Amino acid sequence: MGCKKIDQRDAMVRLIRGVAGVVRIDPKRSAPGRGAWVHPRRGCVQAVKAGGLSRTFRRETRIEIDLVEGLQRLGIAVDDVGTTGASVGAATGGSGTR
């Protein structure tokens, strides 16, 4: 979502559209419905915009929290690297998710 690179699910964090269109972090990666995947990297998370999420979720969305801060509060380490990620098949062995 943020850097638009494909990677394995365990290397990413899932965002969901919650009640009233508010974006939430899905730490267990199992909430029902459409999800958006993002690397837990500061650059990737900050690149996520409500407009892009609205396209992904096919409905209007709002981001009401600082996603980086939200991830850190959940104990998910956020790398300070940029938005570079593995491209299709590179470090993922060919299978991944967007």
N, C-alpha and C positions, 0 to 999 in steps of 0.2 A: 504494500500500500504506500508507505512513505517513500522508499527508494525504488520501488517497482521491481526489485530483484526477487527471484524465486529461491526459496530455501526450504529446509525441512521444518515441519511444524514445531518440533522441540526447540528450534532456534528462534522462534517468533512468539509474539504475544497476540492474543486475539481480542479484538474490540467488538462490542455488540451495540446495537441500537436498543436502548431500554425504553421504559415508559416515557411517553410524551416526546419521543425522539431524542432523548439525552444519551450521549455516548457513554458507555461504561466499559471498564476493563473486565475481561472474563478470565480470571486467573486459572480456573480449572479447565478452560478451553472446551467446555461441554454445554454451555447454555444453548437452548433451542434457537433456531432461526439462523439467518444470514450473519456471517461474521466477516470482519476485515482483519487481515494479518499484517503485523508490522514488526520489524526487528527491534529489540530492546536497545537501540542505539539512539543517543540524543538527537542526532541529525535526522534519522528516520522518523522518530516520534514527532519531532517538531515540524516535519514536512507534511504531516497529516493535517488536512484542513477540512472544515465542516462541509464545504462544497464537494470535495472528493468523496467524503464519506456518504453524503447524500446520494451521489451517483452509485456508490457501492451498495448501499442499503436500499436503493430505489425509493427512498422517502426522505423528506427533509429531516435533518439532524442538527443537534446543537452540542457543542463541546463546552461543558460548564466547569471543567477542572483542568488543571495543568497536568497533562498526561504523564510527563516525566516524573513529576512529584507523586502522582497517583501510583505509578509503577513502583517507585522507591518505597512508598508507604506499605505496599503489599509485599515488600521484601524481594522484589525483582530488580536485579542489578541492571543499571542502565550504563552502557559503555559511552565514553565521551568521544568515540571516533565518529567520523563523518557518516555519509550515507552509502558507503561502498559495501556491497554484499556479494554473495556468490551468484554467479550467473547460472543459467540453466545447465545442469549437468556438471558443473565445475566441482564444487566440494560436496555436492548433494548426491552424487552417484546417479544422477539422471532423474530422480523423482523428487518432487517438491510441491509447494503450494504457492499461490500468489496471495 
